[in-house]
Amino acid sequence: SAEGAELCRRAGATHAVDHTRWAQPGAPLELPSQPALIVEMLANANLARDLAAVAPGGRIVIVGSRGPIEIDPRAAMQKEVDVLGVMLARATPAERDEMGAHVCAGLRAGILRALPRDVLELGAAAEAHERTIARAPGQGRIVLRVPPS
């Protein structure tokens, strides 16, 4: 959504594309330049367009897909593009610990920022659940504040 693209820009992305418009046949690419990196959340709809848009030698990291897609492998070959699929669920406990340590270090250093959509008290957990169910995917997270013990 346009709101999700704005959230990406607030998080530091140099450019974000509303994938609901990107996937429409004939829609313009709307990119100021060829990106070196594309983090793709809906590969089944966008991977072929990603391959057309990415810079030569670039990388496409697939973090989400809802089904199959037909692509022309030459699009990747001609640009010598890396396409990498990532699934957090396959990480080992040691890899998860390492990722967590890197995220915490990035947060402490100010390199990473949490951008929750809402912050609610723990007592509002039921309301947070209802908001999450009613909200479109990718529109920010809700954080529950736990009182100090």
Order of alpha helices (4+ residues) and beta strands (2+ residues): alpha-alpha-beta-alpha-beta-alpha-beta-alpha-beta-alpha-beta
